[in-house]
Amino acid sequence: MKRTLLVTSALPYANGDIHLGHLVETIQTDIWVRFQRMMGHDVTYFCADDVHGTPITIAAKKKGVSPEAMVAEISQRHQRDFGTYGIQFTHFSSTGTSINRELAEDIYLKAVHADAIECRSIEQLYCPNDGMFLPDRLIRGTCPKCHAVDQYGDSCEQCSAVYNPSDLIDSRCAECGTPPTLKSSDHYFFKLSHFEGIIQEWLKSGHVQVEVANKLNEWFANGLRDWDISRDAPYYGFKIPNTVDKYFYVWVDAPIGYIAATHEWALANGISGIDMWKQPSVEIHHFIGKDILYFHTLFWPALLYVGGYQLPQRVNVHGFLTINGQKMSKSRGTFINASEFAEHFNPEYLRYYLASKLTLSIDDIDLNFEDFGFKVNAEIVNKIVNIASRLGAIIHKHCDGHLGTIHPSGDALVTEIADAGDRIARFYDGVDTLKATREIMALADKANQYIDFQAPWSVIKTDPDAGRDICTTGLNALKILAIYLKPIIPSIVAGIESFLNCPSLTWEDRYTRIEQCRIQPYHHLAQRIDPATISRFLANRIPSETAV
C-alpha cells in the first residue's frame, strides 16, 4: 500500500558550519527517505536553518555584519555541505520567514484562547558585564543532577536532565565568564501540564523508541513543568503578539519551522502544506538527536495539539557521535567539519560507515578511523566494487561486452539474494541500517564465494559459454546488492547502474534479471582508503597525546 510520508531532520543552528555530528542525523534521514522512495511511497523531506536567538546576534556582532546577512551566508554553506553528502531535501528553508512568524503567532494565540498561557514574574540570570539577560545557551556551569561540568543552562548533555538556568552550579556567562546575577522580569509560560494526558496517550501508542519512552516516564514521574516560552529584548526573533518587549523563545518557532518549510514548498506547488500537517493520511516522521528529546516529545506534541495539527507518527532518536572514542572537541582536534572531511575522503564512505553503526538505539556511535578505513576497503571495495571490476573485465575481453544467461550453478544464489529483499526492507523501514548492512554484506560474501569457486577467468578459456554465464550470474548478484545499497551509497550505485545499463533501479527490480544484453566497459567506481591518508589527516589535527 502506497504511503504518504512527511519527513524532517532537526534544524541546524545558523551560527556555524555543518560538522560530522550534524551528518549523523541528516544521513540517517536521507537513507530512510531514499529507501521509502525506492519502495514507491510519496515522500517529502524538509529542513531549515534555525536562525533566531541571542547566540546569532553575538556571532554576527563579532563578524561585524547583521544577523540576517550572517545567517544567509551560513545557510548557503549548510546547503552546500548537505549536498556534498548526498542529502536531498524536498525543500530547505529558514525559521526567519514570514510564514513561520504567522504560524508561530497563530499557535500562540490558540494557546492563549485555550487558557494554556500564563504570565508571571520570574528571576532570571543577568550578565552585569554585558548588560543583558542570558539565554540558556549562553550560560555554562555544572549540572545540578549528575555534576557534569561545562553544561548548558537548560539541559545536560551527559545525563539529559532538564532544569532551570538558576539551578546550574557555578554558573557563568559563556561569553565573558562573569558570574550572572538574578533580576526580575515578566515572562509567558506554556502550561505543559494541561496536556500531560494527551502526550502520555501519544507516547503509549508506540511513536517513540522504548528506551525513549522509559526516559520520558522519568520526567512524567517528577511532574511536567510549565514551559517559559518568552525572552526579553534585546533578542533576535519573533515578537510575541500583544507585548512590547517580549520575544518567542527560539524553541517555540524552531519546530514550527517544519510546518513553515512544508507550507512554503507546498504553496509553490499549488497545495496547502498546513493541510498536510492535519491529514491523518500523511505520516509525519521526525529524526532528532537525544539532546533535543525533551523539546520534540513533550513540548512539540503539545504545541501541535493546541494548534490543531496531528501529532507525529514517529520521532526517531539517535545518539551522539564520538571521534576515536572521544567527544567532539575543538581543543582535542576531534571536532571535524563536513567540508574538511570531504576534502580527504569520499563523502559516501561516511554515509556507509554511519549506516553500518546506526540502529534504533540512542546509544552514542563512534567514528573510529582505523575501523572506518578497514570497513570501507573490506566491504565497499572488496565485496562490491571488485565484482564489477573483475567480471566486467572478463566480459569485455572475451565476450565483446555481451552477457549470457544465468548459469545453472548460480540460479539458486540469485534467487536467495533477491528473496532477502523483504527482510532487508524491514530493517530499513525500522531505521536499523546496521542490520541492513550486515545482511547485505553477508549476501555479498556468498556472491564472492560463488565467483571464486566457479573461477570464470579460467572456465572461459575452455568453455566460453559457461564462463560468460558464470560472469552473468555474478553480475546479476551485483545488481541486486546495488539495489539494496542504493539508499546508502547512491553515487557509487549510480556508477554500477551505468555499468550494467540498468538506470533507476527500484526495490522490485531485484527480480528482474539482466541476460543476453550488453554492459558498458568498467570504469573506476571507488578508491581504497590508504591508511597513510588517515594517519596524515589525524596527525594534522589531533594533538599527539590524544591521537589514536
C-alpha positions as CSV (number, residue, x, y, z in Angstrom):
1,M,0.0,0.0,0.0
2,K,1.4,3.4,-1.0
3,R,2.2,5.7,1.9
4,T,2.4,9.5,2.1
5,L,5.4,10.4,4.3
6,L,6.4,13.8,5.5
7,V,9.9,13.7,7.0
8,T,12.1,16.1,8.8
9,S,15.6,16.4,10.3
10,A,16.3,18.7,13.2
11,L,17.2,22.2,12.2
12,P,20.9,23.1,12.3
13,Y,21.7,26.3,14.1
14,A,22.9,29.1,11.8
15,N,25.9,30.2,13.8
16,G,28.4,27.8,12.4
17,D,29.3,25.2,9.7
18,I,27.9,21.7,9.4
19,H,30.0,19.2,11.3
20,L,30.1,15.4,11.4
21,G,27.7,15.3,14.3
22,H,25.0,17.0,12.2
23,L,25.6,14.5,9.4
24,V,24.7,11.5,11.6
25,E,21.2,12.7,11.6
26,T,20.8,14.0,8.0
27,I,22.5,10.9,6.6
28,Q,20.3,8.6,8.6
29,T,17.2,10.6,7.5
30,D,18.3,10.7,3.9
31,I,18.9,7.0,3.8
32,W,15.4,6.3,5.1
33,V,13.8,8.8,2.7
34,R,15.7,7.3,-0.3
35,F,14.6,3.8,0.7
36,Q,10.9,4.8,1.0
37,R,11.0,6.4,-2.4
38,M,12.5,3.2,-3.9
39,M,9.5,1.4,-2.4
40,G,7.2,3.7,-4.4
41,H,6.0,5.8,-1.5
42,D,5.2,9.5,-1.8
43,V,7.9,11.2,0.4
44,T,8.7,14.9,1.1
45,Y,11.7,15.8,3.2
46,F,12.0,19.1,4.9
47,C,14.6,21.0,6.9
48,A,15.6,24.6,7.6
49,D,18.2,26.8,9.3
50,D,17.3,27.7,12.9
51,V,18.2,31.5,12.7
52,H,16.9,33.0,16.0
53,G,18.3,33.6,19.4
54,T,21.0,35.7,21.2
55,P,23.9,33.5,20.1
56,I,23.1,34.5,16.5
57,T,23.2,38.2,17.4
58,I,26.5,37.8,19.3
59,A,28.1,35.8,16.4
60,A,27.0,38.4,13.9
61,K,28.3,41.2,16.0
62,K,31.7,39.5,16.2
63,K,31.8,39.3,12.4
64,G,30.7,42.9,12.0
65,V,27.6,42.0,10.0
66,S,23.9,42.0,10.5
67,P,22.2,38.7,11.8
68,E,20.3,38.5,8.5
69,A,23.5,38.7,6.4
70,M,25.3,36.2,8.6
71,V,22.6,33.5,8.5
72,A,22.1,34.0,4.8
73,E,25.8,33.2,4.2
74,I,25.8,30.3,6.6
75,S,22.7,28.9,5.0
76,Q,24.5,28.7,1.7
77,R,27.3,26.8,3.3
78,H,24.9,24.5,5.1
79,Q,23.1,23.6,1.9
80,R,26.4,23.2,0.0
81,D,27.7,20.7,2.7
82,F,24.5,18.8,2.8
83,G,24.6,18.5,-1.0
84,T,28.2,17.2,-0.8
85,Y,27.0,14.3,1.3
86,G,24.1,13.5,-1.0
87,I,21.3,14.9,1.3
88,Q,18.3,15.6,-0.9
89,F,15.8,17.8,0.8
90,T,12.5,18.4,-0.9
91,H,12.8,21.9,0.5
92,F,15.3,23.7,2.8
93,S,14.1,26.9,4.4
94,S,14.7,29.2,7.3
95,T,12.9,29.8,10.6
96,G,13.0,33.6,9.9
97,T,10.4,33.6,7.2
98,S,7.1,35.5,7.4
99,I,5.2,32.2,7.0
100,N,6.9,30.9,10.2
101,R,6.1,34.0,12.1
102,E,2.5,33.8,11.1
103,L,2.3,30.1,12.1
104,A,4.0,30.8,15.5
105,E,1.6,33.6,16.3
106,D,-1.4,31.5,15.3
107,I,-0.4,28.6,17.6
108,Y,0.4,31.0,20.4
109,L,-3.0,32.8,20.1
110,K,-4.8,29.5,20.1
111,A,-2.9,28.5,23.2
112,V,-4.0,31.8,24.8
113,H,-7.6,31.0,23.8
114,A,-7.2,27.5,25.4
115,D,-6.0,29.1,28.6
116,A,-2.7,27.4,28.2
117,I,-0.6,30.6,28.6
118,E,0.2,32.4,31.9
119,C,2.2,35.5,32.6
120,R,4.2,35.6,35.8
121,S,7.2,37.4,37.2
122,I,10.4,35.4,37.5
123,E,14.0,35.9,38.4
124,Q,16.4,35.4,35.5
125,L,20.2,35.2,35.2
126,Y,21.6,38.5,34.0
127,C,25.1,39.4,33.0
128,P,26.1,42.7,34.5
129,N,29.1,42.9,32.3
130,D,27.2,42.5,29.0
131,G,24.0,44.2,30.3
132,M,21.7,41.5,29.1
133,F,19.6,38.6,30.3
134,L,21.4,35.4,29.4
135,P,19.6,32.8,27.2
136,D,20.1,29.2,28.2
137,R,22.8,28.5,25.7
138,L,24.9,31.4,26.9
139,I,25.1,30.0,30.5
140,R,27.6,27.3,31.3
141,G,28.1,25.5,34.6
142,T,27.9,22.2,36.5
143,C,24.8,20.1,36.1
144,P,22.7,20.0,39.3
145,K,21.8,16.4,38.7
146,C,24.9,14.5,37.7
147,H,27.5,17.2,38.3
148,A,28.9,17.1,34.8
149,V,30.9,20.3,34.2
150,D,30.6,22.8,31.4
151,Q,26.9,22.1,30.7
152,Y,24.3,24.5,29.1
153,G,21.8,26.4,31.2
154,D,18.8,24.4,30.2
155,S,19.8,20.7,29.8
156,C,22.7,18.4,30.5
157,E,24.4,16.6,27.5
158,Q,25.6,13.8,29.9
159,C,22.5,12.7,31.8
160,S,19.8,14.5,29.7
161,A,18.4,16.3,32.8
162,V,16.3,19.4,32.1
163,Y,16.5,22.2,34.7
164,N,16.1,25.9,35.3
165,P,19.2,28.0,34.5
166,S,19.2,29.2,38.1
167,D,19.7,25.6,39.2
168,L,23.1,25.4,37.5
169,I,26.1,25.1,39.8
170,D,28.9,27.7,39.5
171,S,27.1,29.3,36.5
172,R,28.9,31.8,34.3
173,C,28.3,33.8,31.2
174,A,29.6,31.8,28.3
175,E,30.7,35.0,26.5
176,C,32.7,36.8,29.2
177,G,32.9,34.4,32.1
178,T,31.2,36.7,34.5
179,P,29.0,35.0,37.2
180,P,25.4,36.2,36.5
181,T,23.1,37.8,38.9
182,L,19.3,37.4,39.4
183,K,17.0,40.0,38.0
184,S,13.2,40.0,37.9
185,S,11.2,40.1,34.6
186,D,7.6,39.2,33.4
187,H,7.6,36.0,31.3
188,Y,5.0,34.0,29.5
189,F,4.6,30.3,30.3
190,F,3.0,27.5,28.3
191,K,1.1,25.2,30.7
192,L,2.6,21.9,29.6
193,S,0.9,20.1,32.4
194,H,-2.5,20.7,30.8
195,F,-1.5,18.3,28.0
196,E,0.0,15.5,30.1
197,G,-2.7,13.0,29.3
198,I,-2.6,13.7,25.6
199,I,1.1,13.4,25.5
200,Q,1.1,10.2,27.5
201,E,-1.5,8.6,25.3
202,W,0.6,9.5,22.2
203,L,3.7,8.0,23.8
204,K,1.9,4.8,24.7
205,S,0.9,4.3,21.1
206,G,4.5,3.4,20.0
207,H,5.5,6.7,18.4
208,V,9.0,6.7,20.1
209,Q,11.6,4.0,20.8
210,V,11.1,2.0,24.0
211,E,14.2,3.5,25.7
212,V,13.0,7.0,24.8
213,A,9.6,6.2,26.4
214,N,11.3,5.0,29.5
215,K,13.3,8.2,29.8
216,L,10.1,10.3,29.3
217,N,8.4,8.3,32.0
218,E,11.0,9.6,34.4
219,W,10.0,13.2,33.6
220,F,6.3,12.4,34.0
221,A,7.1,10.9,37.4
222,N,8.6,14.2,38.5
223,G,5.7,16.1,37.0
224,L,5.7,18.2,33.9
225,R,6.7,21.8,34.5
226,D,5.3,24.8,32.7
227,W,7.5,26.0,29.8
228,D,8.9,29.5,29.7
229,I,8.3,30.5,26.0
230,S,9.4,34.2,26.2
231,R,12.7,36.0,26.1
232,D,13.4,39.7,26.9
233,A,14.6,42.3,24.5
234,P,17.2,42.6,23.0
235,Y,16.5,39.3,21.3
236,Y,16.7,38.2,17.6
237,G,13.4,36.5,16.9
238,F,9.7,37.0,16.6
239,K,7.9,39.4,18.9
240,I,5.1,37.8,20.9
241,P,1.7,39.2,19.9
242,N,0.3,41.9,22.3
243,T,3.6,42.5,24.0
244,V,6.1,45.3,23.8
245,D,9.5,43.8,24.6
246,K,8.9,40.0,24.7
247,Y,10.0,37.6,22.0
248,F,9.3,33.9,21.4
249,Y,12.0,31.6,22.8
250,V,13.8,30.0,19.8
251,W,12.4,26.6,20.7
252,V,8.9,27.8,20.0
253,D,9.4,28.9,16.4
254,A,12.1,26.4,15.5
255,P,9.9,23.2,15.3
256,I,7.1,25.3,13.8
257,G,9.7,25.8,11.1
258,Y,8.9,22.2,10.0
259,I,5.4,23.3,9.1
260,A,6.5,26.6,7.6
261,A,9.1,24.8,5.3
262,T,6.3,22.4,4.2
263,H,3.9,25.2,3.5
264,E,6.5,27.3,1.7
265,W,7.2,24.4,-0.6
266,A,3.5,23.5,-1.0
267,L,2.5,27.0,-1.9
268,A,5.0,26.9,-4.8
269,N,3.3,23.7,-5.9
270,G,-0.3,24.9,-5.6
271,I,-1.2,22.9,-2.5
272,S,-1.5,23.6,1.2
273,G,1.3,22.5,3.4
274,I,-0.7,23.3,6.5
275,D,-3.3,20.8,5.4
276,M,-0.6,18.2,5.0
277,W,0.1,18.5,8.8
278,K,-3.6,18.0,9.5
279,Q,-4.4,15.0,7.3
280,P,-4.3,11.6,9.1
281,S,-3.3,10.0,5.7
282,V,0.0,11.8,5.9
283,E,2.6,10.2,8.2
284,I,4.9,12.7,10.0
285,H,8.3,11.3,10.8
286,H,11.0,13.3,12.8
287,F,14.6,12.4,13.1
288,I,16.4,14.1,16.0
289,G,19.4,13.7,18.4
290,K,18.8,12.7,22.0
291,D,19.9,16.2,23.2
292,I,16.7,17.7,22.0
293,L,14.5,14.8,23.1
294,Y,12.6,16.9,25.6
295,F,11.5,19.5,23.1
296,H,10.3,17.1,20.4
297,T,8.5,14.6,22.6
298,L,6.8,16.8,25.2
299,F,6.7,20.5,24.1
300,W,6.2,19.8,20.4
301,P,3.3,17.4,20.6
302,A,1.6,19.8,23.0
303,L,2.1,22.8,20.5
304,L,0.8,20.7,17.7
305,Y,-2.3,19.7,19.6
306,V,-3.2,23.2,20.7
307,G,-2.6,24.4,17.1
308,G,-5.0,21.9,15.6
309,Y,-2.3,19.7,13.9
310,Q,-1.9,16.0,14.1
311,L,0.9,14.6,16.2
312,P,3.9,12.8,14.7
313,Q,3.6,9.2,13.6
314,R,7.2,8.7,14.7
315,V,10.1,10.5,16.4
316,N,13.3,8.6,15.7
317,V,16.1,9.5,18.2
318,H,19.8,8.8,17.7
319,G,22.8,9.2,20.0
320,F,25.8,11.5,19.8
321,L,28.9,10.9,17.5
322,T,32.3,10.4,19.1
323,I,35.6,10.5,17.2
324,N,38.1,7.8,18.0
325,G,36.3,7.2,21.3
326,Q,36.4,10.9,22.3
327,K,33.7,13.6,22.5
328,M,33.8,16.0,19.6
329,S,36.1,18.8,20.8
330,K,37.9,21.6,19.1
331,S,40.7,21.6,21.7
332,R,41.3,17.9,21.2
333,G,41.1,18.2,17.4
334,T,38.1,15.8,17.2
335,F,35.7,18.5,16.0
336,I,35.5,17.9,12.3
337,N,33.6,20.0,9.8
338,A,31.8,18.3,7.0
339,S,33.7,20.3,4.3
340,E,37.0,19.4,5.9
341,F,36.2,15.6,5.9
342,A,35.1,15.7,2.3
343,E,38.4,17.2,1.2
344,H,40.1,13.9,2.3
345,F,37.5,11.2,2.0
346,N,34.7,10.2,-0.3
347,P,31.5,11.5,1.5
348,E,29.7,8.3,0.5
349,Y,32.2,6.4,2.7
350,L,30.9,8.3,5.7
351,R,27.4,7.5,4.7
352,Y,28.2,3.8,4.6
353,Y,30.1,3.8,7.8
354,L,27.4,5.6,9.8
355,A,24.8,3.3,8.2
356,S,26.7,0.3,9.4
357,K,26.6,1.7,13.0
358,L,23.1,3.2,13.3
359,T,20.3,1.2,15.0
360,L,17.1,2.0,16.9
361,S,19.2,2.6,20.0
362,I,20.0,6.1,21.3
363,D,23.5,5.0,22.4
364,D,26.4,7.1,21.1
365,I,28.2,5.8,18.0
366,D,31.9,6.1,17.4
367,L,33.8,7.1,14.2
368,N,36.9,5.1,14.7
369,F,39.2,6.0,11.8
370,E,41.1,2.7,11.7
371,D,37.8,0.8,11.6
372,F,36.5,3.3,9.1
373,G,39.3,2.6,6.6
374,F,39.1,-1.1,7.2
375,K,35.3,-1.3,6.7
376,V,35.3,0.8,3.5
377,N,38.1,-1.2,1.9
378,A,36.8,-4.6,3.0
379,E,33.2,-4.1,2.3
380,I,32.5,-1.4,-0.3
381,V,35.7,-2.0,-2.4
382,N,36.5,-5.7,-1.9
383,K,33.0,-7.1,-1.6
384,I,31.0,-4.9,-4.0
385,V,33.2,-2.9,-6.4
386,N,35.5,-5.9,-7.1
387,I,32.7,-7.9,-8.5
388,A,32.1,-5.3,-11.2
389,S,35.8,-4.8,-11.9
390,R,36.7,-8.5,-12.1
391,L,33.7,-9.7,-14.1
392,G,33.4,-6.6,-16.3
393,A,36.9,-7.1,-17.5
394,I,36.2,-10.8,-18.4
395,I,33.0,-9.9,-20.3
396,H,34.7,-7.2,-22.4
397,K,37.9,-9.1,-23.0
398,H,36.3,-12.4,-24.0
399,C,32.6,-11.7,-24.9
400,D,32.6,-8.3,-26.5
401,G,30.7,-6.9,-23.6
402,H,27.7,-9.2,-24.0
403,L,26.1,-11.1,-21.2
404,G,24.8,-14.6,-21.5
405,T,22.2,-16.2,-19.2
406,I,22.4,-17.1,-15.5
407,H,24.4,-20.4,-15.1
408,P,22.5,-23.3,-13.5
409,S,25.1,-23.4,-10.7
410,G,24.1,-19.9,-9.6
411,D,20.4,-19.8,-10.1
412,A,19.6,-20.6,-6.5
413,L,22.1,-18.0,-5.3
414,V,20.5,-15.2,-7.4
415,T,17.1,-16.2,-6.1
416,E,18.3,-16.3,-2.5
417,I,19.7,-12.8,-2.8
418,A,16.5,-11.4,-4.4
419,D,14.3,-13.1,-1.7
420,A,16.3,-11.4,1.0
421,G,14.9,-8.1,-0.1
422,D,11.8,-8.3,2.1
423,R,13.9,-8.9,5.2
424,I,16.3,-6.0,4.3
425,A,13.4,-3.8,3.6
426,R,12.0,-4.4,7.2
427,F,15.4,-3.3,8.6
428,Y,15.4,-0.1,6.5
429,D,11.9,0.7,7.4
430,G,12.6,0.1,11.0
431,V,15.6,2.6,10.9
432,D,18.1,-0.2,11.7
433,T,20.7,0.2,9.0
434,L,23.2,-1.8,11.0
435,K,21.2,-4.9,10.5
436,A,20.5,-4.0,6.8
437,T,24.2,-3.6,6.0
438,R,25.2,-6.8,7.8
439,E,22.6,-8.7,5.8
440,I,23.7,-7.1,2.6
441,M,27.4,-7.9,3.2
442,A,26.6,-11.5,4.2
443,L,24.9,-11.9,0.8
444,A,27.9,-10.2,-0.9
445,D,30.1,-12.8,0.8
446,K,28.1,-15.6,-0.8
447,A,28.3,-13.9,-4.2
448,N,32.0,-13.6,-4.0
449,Q,32.4,-17.2,-2.7
450,Y,30.4,-18.4,-5.7
451,I,32.6,-16.4,-8.1
452,D,35.8,-17.6,-6.5
453,F,34.7,-21.2,-6.6
454,Q,33.5,-21.1,-10.2
455,A,36.6,-19.2,-11.3
456,P,35.1,-17.8,-14.6
457,W,38.5,-16.4,-15.6
458,S,39.7,-20.0,-16.0
459,V,36.5,-21.6,-17.3
460,I,36.1,-19.1,-20.1
461,K,39.4,-20.2,-21.7
462,T,38.0,-23.8,-22.3
463,D,34.2,-23.2,-22.2
464,P,33.4,-19.6,-23.3
465,D,29.6,-20.0,-22.9
466,A,29.9,-21.4,-19.4
467,G,32.4,-18.7,-18.4
468,R,30.2,-16.0,-19.7
469,D,27.2,-17.4,-17.9
470,I,29.0,-17.6,-14.6
471,C,30.0,-13.9,-15.1
472,T,26.4,-13.1,-15.9
473,T,25.3,-14.8,-12.7
474,G,27.8,-12.8,-10.6
475,L,26.7,-9.5,-12.2
476,N,23.1,-10.3,-11.5
477,A,24.0,-10.8,-7.9
478,L,25.8,-7.4,-8.0
479,K,22.8,-5.7,-9.5
480,I,20.6,-6.9,-6.6
481,L,23.2,-5.9,-4.0
482,A,23.4,-2.5,-5.6
483,I,19.6,-2.1,-5.2
484,Y,20.0,-2.8,-1.5
485,L,22.8,-0.4,-1.1
486,K,21.3,2.4,-3.2
487,P,19.8,4.3,-0.3
488,I,23.2,4.4,1.4
489,I,25.8,5.0,-1.4
490,P,23.6,6.4,-4.2
491,S,26.5,7.8,-6.3
492,I,28.5,4.6,-6.3
493,V,25.4,2.6,-7.1
494,A,24.7,5.1,-10.0
495,G,28.0,4.0,-11.4
496,I,27.0,0.4,-11.1
497,E,23.7,1.1,-12.8
498,S,25.5,2.8,-15.7
499,F,28.0,-0.1,-15.9
500,L,25.1,-2.6,-16.1
501,N,22.9,-0.4,-18.3
502,C,20.2,-0.6,-15.6
503,P,19.3,3.1,-14.8
504,S,17.0,4.0,-11.9
505,L,16.8,0.6,-10.2
506,T,13.8,0.2,-7.8
507,W,13.4,-2.3,-5.0
508,E,11.2,-4.5,-7.1
509,D,13.9,-4.7,-9.8
510,R,15.7,-7.3,-7.7
511,Y,13.6,-9.9,-9.5
512,T,14.4,-8.6,-13.0
513,R,17.4,-10.5,-14.4
514,I,19.8,-9.0,-16.9
515,E,20.6,-11.5,-19.6
516,Q,21.6,-11.5,-23.2
517,C,22.4,-7.8,-23.2
518,R,25.4,-5.5,-23.4
519,I,27.1,-3.9,-20.5
520,Q,29.4,-0.9,-20.5
521,P,33.2,-1.1,-20.0
522,Y,34.1,-1.0,-16.4
523,H,35.1,2.4,-15.1
524,H,36.6,3.1,-11.7
525,L,33.8,3.2,-9.0
526,A,35.5,3.6,-5.7
527,Q,39.0,4.0,-4.4
528,R,40.6,2.2,-1.5
529,I,41.4,4.3,1.6
530,D,45.1,4.4,2.1
531,P,45.9,4.1,5.9
532,A,48.6,6.8,5.3
533,T,45.8,9.2,4.3
534,I,44.1,8.6,7.6
535,S,47.3,9.0,9.5
536,R,48.1,12.3,7.9
537,F,44.5,13.5,8.5
538,L,44.7,12.7,12.2
539,A,48.2,13.9,12.7
540,N,47.4,17.3,11.2
541,R,44.5,18.0,13.5
542,I,44.7,15.9,16.7
543,P,47.4,16.6,19.3
544,S,49.9,13.8,19.6
545,E,49.0,13.0,23.2
546,T,45.4,12.3,22.2
547,A,45.8,10.9,18.7
548,V,44.7,7.3,18.2
